[in-house]
Amino acid sequence: MKRKKSVAYEDDLIESLRKNPEEAAAYLSAALEDGDPGVFFLALKDCIKAFGGMAGIARKTGLAREALYRSLSKTGNPESKTSTP
């Protein structure tokens, strides 16, 4: 069974971001410079996947996973202070 090219690209992107945190930072910076919040949040989603998902990010940052989900939801406010566990 052949995989869709877009899925293969996403897998390759996630693996590349996982292997190179500097690339992940540059990816986020470029997305932020675009000026479209949707572009930035898509890049952020890719980076979250690359670094262990929300649970992995929560462990690495010391923030509560639930707080991260709330902050990054469509109705959330990622600029507000995110509480620690």
PDB file of N, CA, C and O in Angstrom:
ATOM      1  N   MET A   1       0.841  -1.179   0.000  1.00  0.00           N
ATOM      2  CA  MET A   1       0.000   0.000   0.000  1.00  0.00           C
ATOM      3  C   MET A   1       0.891   1.249   0.000  1.00  0.00           C
ATOM      4  O   MET A   1       1.809   1.364   0.812  1.00  0.00           O
ATOM      5  N   LYS A   2       0.614   2.172  -0.908  1.00  0.00           N
ATOM      6  CA  LYS A   2       1.394   3.412  -0.997  1.00  0.00           C
ATOM      7  C   LYS A   2       0.855   4.436  -0.005  1.00  0.00           C
ATOM      8  O   LYS A   2      -0.352   4.569   0.196  1.00  0.00           O
ATOM      9  N   ARG A   3       1.796   5.156   0.608  1.00  0.00           N
ATOM     10  CA  ARG A   3       1.389   6.237   1.505  1.00  0.00           C
ATOM     11  C   ARG A   3       1.192   7.508   0.707  1.00  0.00           C
ATOM     12  O   ARG A   3       1.827   7.712  -0.328  1.00  0.00           O
ATOM     13  N   LYS A   4       0.310   8.356   1.192  1.00  0.00           N
ATOM     14  CA  LYS A   4       0.128   9.653   0.554  1.00  0.00           C
ATOM     15  C   LYS A   4       1.398  10.474   0.741  1.00  0.00           C
ATOM     16  O   LYS A   4       2.047  10.396   1.784  1.00  0.00           O
ATOM     17  N   LYS A   5       1.747  11.253  -0.266  1.00  0.00           N
ATOM     18  CA  LYS A   5       2.951  12.077  -0.185  1.00  0.00           C
ATOM     19  C   LYS A   5       2.878  13.066   0.963  1.00  0.00           C
ATOM     20  O   LYS A   5       3.890  13.311   1.619  1.00  0.00           O
ATOM     21  N   SER A   6       1.696  13.650   1.232  1.00  0.00           N
ATOM     22  CA  SER A   6       1.583  14.625   2.308  1.00  0.00           C
ATOM     23  C   SER A   6       1.862  13.982   3.658  1.00  0.00           C
ATOM     24  O   SER A   6       2.466  14.614   4.525  1.00  0.00           O
ATOM     25  N   VAL A   7       1.436  12.743   3.852  1.00  0.00           N
ATOM     26  CA  VAL A   7       1.715  12.055   5.104  1.00  0.00           C
ATOM     27  C   VAL A   7       3.205  11.796   5.226  1.00  0.00           C
ATOM     28  O   VAL A   7       3.786  12.009   6.290  1.00  0.00           O
ATOM     29  N   ALA A   8       3.828  11.340   4.156  1.00  0.00           N
ATOM     30  CA  ALA A   8       5.272  11.091   4.172  1.00  0.00           C
ATOM     31  C   ALA A   8       6.031  12.388   4.461  1.00  0.00           C
ATOM     32  O   ALA A   8       7.008  12.381   5.210  1.00  0.00           O
ATOM     33  N   TYR A   9       5.589  13.489   3.875  1.00  0.00           N
ATOM     34  CA  TYR A   9       6.246  14.777   4.117  1.00  0.00           C
ATOM     35  C   TYR A   9       6.119  15.166   5.583  1.00  0.00           C
ATOM     36  O   TYR A   9       7.091  15.601   6.200  1.00  0.00           O
ATOM     37  N   GLU A  10       4.933  15.012   6.135  1.00  0.00           N
ATOM     38  CA  GLU A  10       4.732  15.380   7.540  1.00  0.00           C
ATOM     39  C   GLU A  10       5.613  14.515   8.451  1.00  0.00           C
ATOM     40  O   GLU A  10       6.229  15.023   9.388  1.00  0.00           O
ATOM     41  N   ASP A  11       5.667  13.220   8.173  1.00  0.00           N
ATOM     42  CA  ASP A  11       6.524  12.330   8.962  1.00  0.00           C
ATOM     43  C   ASP A  11       7.982  12.756   8.866  1.00  0.00           C
ATOM     44  O   ASP A  11       8.689  12.776   9.873  1.00  0.00           O
ATOM     45  N   ASP A  12       8.435  13.095   7.670  1.00  0.00           N
ATOM     46  CA  ASP A  12       9.818  13.537   7.472  1.00  0.00           C
ATOM     47  C   ASP A  12      10.081  14.849   8.213  1.00  0.00           C
ATOM     48  O   ASP A  12      11.136  15.020   8.824  1.00  0.00           O
ATOM     49  N   LEU A  13       9.126  15.766   8.157  1.00  0.00           N
ATOM     50  CA  LEU A  13       9.267  17.048   8.845  1.00  0.00           C
ATOM     51  C   LEU A  13       9.374  16.839  10.352  1.00  0.00           C
ATOM     52  O   LEU A  13      10.260  17.399  10.998  1.00  0.00           O
ATOM     53  N   ILE A  14       8.474  16.035  10.911  1.00  0.00           N
ATOM     54  CA  ILE A  14       8.477  15.786  12.350  1.00  0.00           C
ATOM     55  C   ILE A  14       9.798  15.154  12.777  1.00  0.00           C
ATOM     56  O   ILE A  14      10.376  15.546  13.791  1.00  0.00           O
ATOM     57  N   GLU A  15      10.271  14.186  12.014  1.00  0.00           N
ATOM     58  CA  GLU A  15      11.543  13.526  12.336  1.00  0.00           C
ATOM     59  C   GLU A  15      12.705  14.519  12.265  1.00  0.00           C
ATOM     60  O   GLU A  15      13.596  14.491  13.114  1.00  0.00           O
ATOM     61  N   SER A  16      12.699  15.381  11.272  1.00  0.00           N
ATOM     62  CA  SER A  16      13.753  16.379  11.122  1.00  0.00           C
ATOM     63  C   SER A  16      13.742  17.367  12.289  1.00  0.00           C
ATOM     64  O   SER A  16      14.799  17.717  12.816  1.00  0.00           O
ATOM     65  N   LEU A  17      12.559  17.814  12.691  1.00  0.00           N
ATOM     66  CA  LEU A  17      12.444  18.732  13.821  1.00  0.00           C
ATOM     67  C   LEU A  17      12.901  18.058  15.107  1.00  0.00           C
ATOM     68  O   LEU A  17      13.557  18.685  15.939  1.00  0.00           O
ATOM     69  N   ARG A  18      12.558  16.787  15.272  1.00  0.00           N
ATOM     70  CA  ARG A  18      12.935  16.017  16.474  1.00  0.00           C
ATOM     71  C   ARG A  18      14.457  15.910  16.581  1.00  0.00           C
ATOM     72  O   ARG A  18      15.020  16.031  17.669  1.00  0.00           O
ATOM     73  N   LYS A  19      15.106  15.684  15.462  1.00  0.00           N
ATOM     74  CA  LYS A  19      16.557  15.479  15.466  1.00  0.00           C
ATOM     75  C   LYS A  19      17.340  16.777  15.630  1.00  0.00           C
ATOM     76  O   LYS A  19      18.492  16.752  16.064  1.00  0.00           O
ATOM     77  N   ASN A  20      16.731  17.906  15.287  1.00  0.00           N
ATOM     78  CA  ASN A  20      17.474  19.160  15.267  1.00  0.00           C
ATOM     79  C   ASN A  20      16.651  20.279  15.912  1.00  0.00           C
ATOM     80  O   ASN A  20      15.878  20.947  15.225  1.00  0.00           O
ATOM     81  N   PRO A  21      16.807  20.488  17.214  1.00  0.00           N
ATOM     82  CA  PRO A  21      16.056  21.543  17.892  1.00  0.00           C
ATOM     83  C   PRO A  21      16.304  22.939  17.315  1.00  0.00           C
ATOM     84  O   PRO A  21      15.412  23.787  17.353  1.00  0.00           O
ATOM     85  N   GLU A  22      17.513  23.188  16.778  1.00  0.00           N
ATOM     86  CA  GLU A  22      17.782  24.488  16.162  1.00  0.00           C
ATOM     87  C   GLU A  22      16.912  24.685  14.925  1.00  0.00           C
ATOM     88  O   GLU A  22      16.439  25.790  14.660  1.00  0.00           O
ATOM     89  N   GLU A  23      16.705  23.610  14.173  1.00  0.00           N
ATOM     90  CA  GLU A  23      15.814  23.679  13.013  1.00  0.00           C
ATOM     91  C   GLU A  23      14.380  23.950  13.463  1.00  0.00           C
ATOM     92  O   GLU A  23      13.660  24.714  12.821  1.00  0.00           O
ATOM     93  N   ALA A  24      13.974  23.331  14.550  1.00  0.00           N
ATOM     94  CA  ALA A  24      12.631  23.555  15.077  1.00  0.00           C
ATOM     95  C   ALA A  24      12.460  25.023  15.474  1.00  0.00           C
ATOM     96  O   ALA A  24      11.423  25.624  15.195  1.00  0.00           O
ATOM     97  N   ALA A  25      13.460  25.591  16.114  1.00  0.00           N
ATOM     98  CA  ALA A  25      13.394  26.999  16.514  1.00  0.00           C
ATOM     99  C   ALA A  25      13.324  27.911  15.290  1.00  0.00           C
ATOM    100  O   ALA A  25      12.562  28.878  15.280  1.00  0.00           O
ATOM    101  N   ALA A  26      14.105  27.612  14.274  1.00  0.00           N
ATOM    102  CA  ALA A  26      14.075  28.413  13.042  1.00  0.00           C
ATOM    103  C   ALA A  26      12.728  28.279  12.337  1.00  0.00           C
ATOM    104  O   ALA A  26      12.211  29.252  11.788  1.00  0.00           O
ATOM    105  N   TYR A  27      12.166  27.084  12.353  1.00  0.00           N
ATOM    106  CA  TYR A  27      10.850  26.822  11.761  1.00  0.00           C
ATOM    107  C   TYR A  27       9.779  27.667  12.454  1.00  0.00           C
ATOM    108  O   TYR A  27       8.941  28.281  11.793  1.00  0.00           O
ATOM    109  N   LEU A  28       9.812  27.692  13.790  1.00  0.00           N
ATOM    110  CA  LEU A  28       8.853  28.504  14.535  1.00  0.00           C
ATOM    111  C   LEU A  28       9.061  29.998  14.277  1.00  0.00           C
ATOM    112  O   LEU A  28       8.094  30.747  14.135  1.00  0.00           O
ATOM    113  N   SER A  29      10.316  30.425  14.218  1.00  0.00           N
ATOM    114  CA  SER A  29      10.612  31.843  13.953  1.00  0.00           C
ATOM    115  C   SER A  29      10.098  32.269  12.586  1.00  0.00           C
ATOM    116  O   SER A  29       9.501  33.337  12.447  1.00  0.00           O
ATOM    117  N   ALA A  30      10.328  31.438  11.580  1.00  0.00           N
ATOM    118  CA  ALA A  30       9.852  31.752  10.228  1.00  0.00           C
ATOM    119  C   ALA A  30       8.327  31.815  10.194  1.00  0.00           C
ATOM    120  O   ALA A  30       7.750  32.681   9.535  1.00  0.00           O
ATOM    121  N   ALA A  31       7.681  30.898  10.903  1.00  0.00           N
ATOM    122  CA  ALA A  31       6.214  30.897  10.943  1.00  0.00           C
ATOM    123  C   ALA A  31       5.701  32.141  11.652  1.00  0.00           C
ATOM    124  O   ALA A  31       4.688  32.708  11.242  1.00  0.00           O
ATOM    125  N   LEU A  32       6.374  32.572  12.699  1.00  0.00           N
ATOM    126  CA  LEU A  32       5.971  33.772  13.427  1.00  0.00           C
ATOM    127  C   LEU A  32       6.147  35.021  12.559  1.00  0.00           C
ATOM    128  O   LEU A  32       5.311  35.924  12.583  1.00  0.00           O
ATOM    129  N   GLU A  33       7.232  35.061  11.801  1.00  0.00           N
ATOM    130  CA  GLU A  33       7.499  36.203  10.919  1.00  0.00           C
ATOM    131  C   GLU A  33       6.458  36.327   9.811  1.00  0.00           C
ATOM    132  O   GLU A  33       6.248  37.415   9.275  1.00  0.00           O
ATOM    133  N   ASP A  34       5.809  35.224   9.468  1.00  0.00           N
ATOM    134  CA  ASP A  34       4.771  35.240   8.437  1.00  0.00           C
ATOM    135  C   ASP A  34       3.641  36.195   8.799  1.00  0.00           C
ATOM    136  O   ASP A  34       3.010  36.779   7.918  1.00  0.00           O
ATOM    137  N   GLY A  35       3.384  36.355  10.103  1.00  0.00           N
ATOM    138  CA  GLY A  35       2.353  37.283  10.559  1.00  0.00           C
ATOM    139  C   GLY A  35       0.966  36.677  10.655  1.00  0.00           C
ATOM    140  O   GLY A  35       0.058  37.320  11.181  1.00  0.00           O
ATOM    141  N   ASP A  36       0.773  35.465  10.166  1.00  0.00           N
ATOM    142  CA  ASP A  36      -0.525  34.797  10.230  1.00  0.00           C
ATOM    143  C   ASP A  36      -0.515  33.847  11.420  1.00  0.00           C
ATOM    144  O   ASP A  36       0.246  32.880  11.418  1.00  0.00           O
ATOM    145  N   PRO A  37      -1.340  34.094  12.440  1.00  0.00           N
ATOM    146  CA  PRO A  37      -1.346  33.210  13.606  1.00  0.00           C
ATOM    147  C   PRO A  37      -1.611  31.744  13.244  1.00  0.00           C
ATOM    148  O   PRO A  37      -1.088  30.845  13.903  1.00  0.00           O
ATOM    149  N   GLY A  38      -2.402  31.498  12.223  1.00  0.00           N
ATOM    150  CA  GLY A  38      -2.682  30.130  11.801  1.00  0.00           C
ATOM    151  C   GLY A  38      -1.436  29.405  11.346  1.00  0.00           C
ATOM    152  O   GLY A  38      -1.270  28.216  11.621  1.00  0.00           O
ATOM    153  N   VAL A  39      -0.559  30.106  10.653  1.00  0.00           N
ATOM    154  CA  VAL A  39       0.703  29.514  10.196  1.00  0.00           C
ATOM    155  C   VAL A  39       1.577  29.176  11.405  1.00  0.00           C
ATOM    156  O   VAL A  39       2.191  28.110  11.461  1.00  0.00           O
ATOM    157  N   PHE A  40       1.624  30.096  12.370  1.00  0.00           N
ATOM    158  CA  PHE A  40       2.430  29.839  13.560  1.00  0.00           C
ATOM    159  C   PHE A  40       1.892  28.648  14.344  1.00  0.00           C
ATOM    160  O   PHE A  40       2.667  27.797  14.781  1.00  0.00           O
ATOM    161  N   PHE A  41       0.577  28.578  14.528  1.00  0.00           N
ATOM    162  CA  PHE A  41       0.017  27.479  15.310  1.00  0.00           C
ATOM    163  C   PHE A  41       0.171  26.136  14.596  1.00  0.00           C
ATOM    164  O   PHE A  41       0.285  25.105  15.259  1.00  0.00           O
ATOM    165  N   LEU A  42       0.176  26.125  13.288  1.00  0.00           N
ATOM    166  CA  LEU A  42       0.443  24.891  12.555  1.00  0.00           C
ATOM    167  C   LEU A  42       1.893  24.445  12.793  1.00  0.00           C
ATOM    168  O   LEU A  42       2.155  23.263  13.010  1.00  0.00           O
ATOM    169  N   ALA A  43       2.817  25.389  12.750  1.00  0.00           N
ATOM    170  CA  ALA A  43       4.223  25.069  13.022  1.00  0.00           C
ATOM    171  C   ALA A  43       4.401  24.612  14.466  1.00  0.00           C
ATOM    172  O   ALA A  43       5.162  23.683  14.738  1.00  0.00           O
ATOM    173  N   LEU A  44       3.704  25.259  15.384  1.00  0.00           N
ATOM    174  CA  LEU A  44       3.768  24.869  16.789  1.00  0.00           C
ATOM    175  C   LEU A  44       3.242  23.449  16.975  1.00  0.00           C
ATOM    176  O   LEU A  44       3.816  22.666  17.731  1.00  0.00           O
ATOM    177  N   LYS A  45       2.163  23.120  16.293  1.00  0.00           N
ATOM    178  CA  LYS A  45       1.601  21.768  16.346  1.00  0.00           C
ATOM    179  C   LYS A  45       2.639  20.746  15.867  1.00  0.00           C
ATOM    180  O   LYS A  45       2.802  19.691  16.479  1.00  0.00           O
ATOM    181  N   ASP A  46       3.332  21.059  14.781  1.00  0.00           N
ATOM    182  CA  ASP A  46       4.370  20.162  14.272  1.00  0.00           C
ATOM    183  C   ASP A  46       5.485  19.975  15.303  1.00  0.00           C
ATOM    184  O   ASP A  46       5.956  18.857  15.515  1.00  0.00           O
ATOM    185  N   CYS A  47       5.899  21.054  15.934  1.00  0.00           N
ATOM    186  CA  CYS A  47       6.964  20.974  16.933  1.00  0.00           C
ATOM    187  C   CYS A  47       6.508  20.202  18.166  1.00  0.00           C
ATOM    188  O   CYS A  47       7.291  19.447  18.744  1.00  0.00           O
ATOM    189  N   ILE A  48       5.273  20.378  18.570  1.00  0.00           N
ATOM    190  CA  ILE A  48       4.745  19.624  19.705  1.00  0.00           C
ATOM    191  C   ILE A  48       4.785  18.132  19.393  1.00  0.00           C
ATOM    192  O   ILE A  48       5.178  17.328  20.238  1.00  0.00           O
ATOM    193  N   LYS A  49       4.380  17.763  18.185  1.00  0.00           N
ATOM    194  CA  LYS A  49       4.451  16.347  17.782  1.00  0.00           C
ATOM    195  C   LYS A  49       5.896  15.850  17.825  1.00  0.00           C
ATOM    196  O   LYS A  49       6.165  14.739  18.281  1.00  0.00           O
ATOM    197  N   ALA A  50       6.808  16.671  17.354  1.00  0.00           N
ATOM    198  CA  ALA A  50       8.215  16.266  17.277  1.00  0.00           C
ATOM    199  C   ALA A  50       8.841  16.038  18.644  1.00  0.00           C
ATOM    200  O   ALA A  50       9.737  15.207  18.789  1.00  0.00           O
ATOM    201  N   PHE A  51       8.375  16.768  19.641  1.00  0.00           N
ATOM    202  CA  PHE A  51       9.002  16.697  20.957  1.00  0.00           C
ATOM    203  C   PHE A  51       8.148  15.983  22.001  1.00  0.00           C
ATOM    204  O   PHE A  51       8.180  16.319  23.185  1.00  0.00           O
ATOM    205  N   GLY A  52       7.381  14.989  21.538  1.00  0.00           N
ATOM    206  CA  GLY A  52       6.697  14.115  22.486  1.00  0.00           C
ATOM    207  C   GLY A  52       5.237  14.417  22.740  1.00  0.00           C
ATOM    208  O   GLY A  52       4.664  13.893  23.696  1.00  0.00           O
ATOM    209  N   GLY A  53       4.623  15.234  21.926  1.00  0.00           N
ATOM    210  CA  GLY A  53       3.214  15.557  22.134  1.00  0.00           C
ATOM    211  C   GLY A  53       3.027  16.446  23.351  1.00  0.00           C
ATOM    212  O   GLY A  53       3.997  16.887  23.968  1.00  0.00           O
ATOM    213  N   MET A  54       1.781  16.701  23.687  1.00  0.00           N
ATOM    214  CA  MET A  54       1.483  17.596  24.814  1.00  0.00           C
ATOM    215  C   MET A  54       2.019  17.041  26.128  1.00  0.00           C
ATOM    216  O   MET A  54       2.520  17.794  26.963  1.00  0.00           O
ATOM    217  N   ALA A  55       1.915  15.720  26.315  1.00  0.00           N
ATOM    218  CA  ALA A  55       2.414  15.125  27.556  1.00  0.00           C
ATOM    219  C   ALA A  55       3.932  15.307  27.662  1.00  0.00           C
ATOM    220  O   ALA A  55       4.449  15.624  28.732  1.00  0.00           O
ATOM    221  N   GLY A  56       4.636  15.105  26.554  1.00  0.00           N
ATOM    222  CA  GLY A  56       6.084  15.284  26.549  1.00  0.00           C
ATOM    223  C   GLY A  56       6.485  16.724  26.806  1.00  0.00           C
ATOM    224  O   GLY A  56       7.418  16.988  27.563  1.00  0.00           O
ATOM    225  N   ILE A  57       5.785  17.652  26.179  1.00  0.00           N
ATOM    226  CA  ILE A  57       6.070  19.085  26.390  1.00  0.00           C
ATOM    227  C   ILE A  57       5.780  19.463  27.841  1.00  0.00           C
ATOM    228  O   ILE A  57       6.541  20.210  28.455  1.00  0.00           O
ATOM    229  N   ALA A  58       4.687  18.951  28.384  1.00  0.00           N
ATOM    230  CA  ALA A  58       4.344  19.247  29.780  1.00  0.00           C
ATOM    231  C   ALA A  58       5.449  18.766  30.716  1.00  0.00           C
ATOM    232  O   ALA A  58       5.850  19.491  31.627  1.00  0.00           O
ATOM    233  N   ARG A  59       5.942  17.549  30.496  1.00  0.00           N
ATOM    234  CA  ARG A  59       7.033  17.029  31.334  1.00  0.00           C
ATOM    235  C   ARG A  59       8.288  17.884  31.203  1.00  0.00           C
ATOM    236  O   ARG A  59       8.934  18.204  32.201  1.00  0.00           O
ATOM    237  N   LYS A  60       8.627  18.251  29.981  1.00  0.00           N
ATOM    238  CA  LYS A  60       9.865  19.005  29.742  1.00  0.00           C
ATOM    239  C   LYS A  60       9.806  20.428  30.273  1.00  0.00           C
ATOM    240  O   LYS A  60      10.828  20.989  30.667  1.00  0.00           O
ATOM    241  N   THR A  61       8.594  21.022  30.287  1.00  0.00           N
ATOM    242  CA  THR A  61       8.466  22.414  30.718  1.00  0.00           C
ATOM    243  C   THR A  61       8.019  22.569  32.162  1.00  0.00           C
ATOM    244  O   THR A  61       8.167  23.637  32.756  1.00  0.00           O
ATOM    245  N   GLY A  62       7.467  21.487  32.728  1.00  0.00           N
ATOM    246  CA  GLY A  62       6.941  21.579  34.087  1.00  0.00           C
ATOM    247  C   GLY A  62       5.567  22.206  34.144  1.00  0.00           C
ATOM    248  O   GLY A  62       5.066  22.501  35.229  1.00  0.00           O
ATOM    249  N   LEU A  63       4.945  22.415  32.989  1.00  0.00           N
ATOM    250  CA  LEU A  63       3.595  22.974  32.947  1.00  0.00           C
ATOM    251  C   LEU A  63       2.579  21.839  32.948  1.00  0.00           C
ATOM    252  O   LEU A  63       2.878  20.727  32.512  1.00  0.00           O
ATOM    253  N   ALA A  64       1.390  22.123  33.434  1.00  0.00           N
ATOM    254  CA  ALA A  64       0.331  21.123  33.443  1.00  0.00           C
ATOM    255  C   ALA A  64      -0.157  20.874  32.018  1.00  0.00           C
ATOM    256  O   ALA A  64      -0.403  21.816  31.264  1.00  0.00           O
ATOM    257  N   ARG A  65      -0.295  19.602  31.659  1.00  0.00           N
ATOM    258  CA  ARG A  65      -0.746  19.233  30.316  1.00  0.00           C
ATOM    259  C   ARG A  65      -2.109  19.861  30.021  1.00  0.00           C
ATOM    260  O   ARG A  65      -2.341  20.367  28.923  1.00  0.00           O
ATOM    261  N   GLU A  66      -2.998  19.825  30.996  1.00  0.00           N
ATOM    262  CA  GLU A  66      -4.338  20.385  30.804  1.00  0.00           C
ATOM    263  C   GLU A  66      -4.279  21.886  30.531  1.00  0.00           C
ATOM    264  O   GLU A  66      -5.045  22.408  29.720  1.00  0.00           O
ATOM    265  N   ALA A  67      -3.375  22.568  31.207  1.00  0.00           N
ATOM    266  CA  ALA A  67      -3.215  24.012  30.991  1.00  0.00           C
ATOM    267  C   ALA A  67      -2.700  24.288  29.585  1.00  0.00           C
ATOM    268  O   ALA A  67      -3.116  25.254  28.946  1.00  0.00           O
ATOM    269  N   LEU A  68      -1.800  23.445  29.106  1.00  0.00           N
ATOM    270  CA  LEU A  68      -1.303  23.606  27.738  1.00  0.00           C
ATOM    271  C   LEU A  68      -2.425  23.405  26.731  1.00  0.00           C
ATOM    272  O   LEU A  68      -2.568  24.179  25.785  1.00  0.00           O
ATOM    273  N   TYR A  69      -3.222  22.356  26.942  1.00  0.00           N
ATOM    274  CA  TYR A  69      -4.360  22.119  26.045  1.00  0.00           C
ATOM    275  C   TYR A  69      -5.298  23.320  26.032  1.00  0.00           C
ATOM    276  O   TYR A  69      -5.737  23.759  24.969  1.00  0.00           O
ATOM    277  N   ARG A  70      -5.605  23.852  27.220  1.00  0.00           N
ATOM    278  CA  ARG A  70      -6.520  25.009  27.295  1.00  0.00           C
ATOM    279  C   ARG A  70      -5.915  26.221  26.585  1.00  0.00           C
ATOM    280  O   ARG A  70      -6.598  26.897  25.815  1.00  0.00           O
ATOM    281  N   SER A  71      -4.646  26.491  26.842  1.00  0.00           N
ATOM    282  CA  SER A  71      -3.994  27.662  26.244  1.00  0.00           C
ATOM    283  C   SER A  71      -3.954  27.589  24.731  1.00  0.00           C
ATOM    284  O   SER A  71      -4.107  28.602  24.048  1.00  0.00           O
ATOM    285  N   LEU A  72      -3.746  26.387  24.207  1.00  0.00           N
ATOM    286  CA  LEU A  72      -3.561  26.240  22.765  1.00  0.00           C
ATOM    287  C   LEU A  72      -4.825  25.826  22.028  1.00  0.00           C
ATOM    288  O   LEU A  72      -4.782  25.571  20.824  1.00  0.00           O
ATOM    289  N   SER A  73      -5.949  25.757  22.731  1.00  0.00           N
ATOM    290  CA  SER A  73      -7.210  25.415  22.078  1.00  0.00           C
ATOM    291  C   SER A  73      -7.705  26.623  21.272  1.00  0.00           C
ATOM    292  O   SER A  73      -7.192  27.733  21.416  1.00  0.00           O
ATOM    293  N   LYS A  74      -8.700  26.388  20.431  1.00  0.00           N
ATOM    294  CA  LYS A  74      -9.258  27.481  19.619  1.00  0.00           C
ATOM    295  C   LYS A  74      -9.821  28.598  20.484  1.00  0.00           C
ATOM    296  O   LYS A  74      -9.800  29.760  20.079  1.00  0.00           O
ATOM    297  N   THR A  75     -10.323  28.266  21.670  1.00  0.00           N
ATOM    298  CA  THR A  75     -10.888  29.282  22.546  1.00  0.00           C
ATOM    299  C   THR A  75      -9.910  29.744  23.612  1.00  0.00           C
ATOM    300  O   THR A  75     -10.222  30.630  24.408  1.00  0.00           O
ATOM    301  N   GLY A  76      -8.736  29.148  23.628  1.00  0.00           N
ATOM    302  CA  GLY A  76      -7.737  29.491  24.638  1.00  0.00           C
ATOM    303  C   GLY A  76      -7.013  30.782  24.322  1.00  0.00           C
ATOM    304  O   GLY A  76      -7.170  31.368  23.251  1.00  0.00           O
ATOM    305  N   ASN A  77      -6.224  31.202  25.275  1.00  0.00           N
ATOM    306  CA  ASN A  77      -5.430  32.422  25.110  1.00  0.00           C
ATOM    307  C   ASN A  77      -3.977  32.080  25.418  1.00  0.00           C
ATOM    308  O   ASN A  77      -3.580  32.080  26.583  1.00  0.00           O
ATOM    309  N   PRO A  78      -3.173  31.787  24.389  1.00  0.00           N
ATOM    310  CA  PRO A  78      -1.793  31.395  24.622  1.00  0.00           C
ATOM    311  C   PRO A  78      -0.932  32.517  25.201  1.00  0.00           C
ATOM    312  O   PRO A  78       0.199  32.278  25.622  1.00  0.00           O
ATOM    313  N   GLU A  79      -1.459  33.726  25.221  1.00  0.00           N
ATOM    314  CA  GLU A  79      -0.690  34.837  25.802  1.00  0.00           C
ATOM    315  C   GLU A  79      -0.884  34.946  27.284  1.00  0.00           C
ATOM    316  O   GLU A  79      -0.091  35.600  27.962  1.00  0.00           O
ATOM    317  N   SER A  80      -1.932  34.315  27.819  1.00  0.00           N
ATOM    318  CA  SER A  80      -2.172  34.400  29.248  1.00  0.00           C
ATOM    319  C   SER A  80      -1.190  33.531  30.006  1.00  0.00           C
ATOM    320  O   SER A  80      -0.598  32.615  29.436  1.00  0.00           O
ATOM    321  N   LYS A  81      -1.013  33.811  31.280  1.00  0.00           N
ATOM    322  CA  LYS A  81      -0.069  33.043  32.089  1.00  0.00           C
ATOM    323  C   LYS A  81      -0.558  31.609  32.207  1.00  0.00           C
ATOM    324  O   LYS A  81      -1.701  31.363  32.591  1.00  0.00           O
ATOM    325  N   THR A  82       0.313  30.668  31.875  1.00  0.00           N
ATOM    326  CA  THR A  82      -0.024  29.250  31.973  1.00  0.00           C
ATOM    327  C   THR A  82       0.468  28.748  33.312  1.00  0.00           C
ATOM    328  O   THR A  82       1.628  28.952  33.670  1.00  0.00           O
ATOM    329  N   SER A  83      -0.413  28.089  34.057  1.00  0.00           N
ATOM    330  CA  SER A  83      -0.066  27.667  35.413  1.00  0.00           C
ATOM    331  C   SER A  83       0.777  26.404  35.397  1.00  0.00           C
ATOM    332  O   SER A  83       0.709  25.596  34.470  1.00  0.00           O
ATOM    333  N   THR A  84       1.570  26.256  36.443  1.00  0.00           N
ATOM    334  CA  THR A  84       2.371  25.052  36.618  1.00  0.00           C
ATOM    335  C   THR A  84       1.573  24.082  37.481  1.00  0.00           C
ATOM    336  O   THR A  84       0.641  24.482  38.180  1.00  0.00           O
ATOM    337  N   PRO A  85       1.949  22.791  37.426  1.00  0.00           N
ATOM    338  CA  PRO A  85       1.199  21.795  38.213  1.00  0.00           C
ATOM    339  C   PRO A  85       1.302  22.017  39.707  1.00  0.00           C
ATOM    340  O   PRO A  85       0.724  21.258  40.485  1.00  0.00           O
TER     341      PRO A  85
END
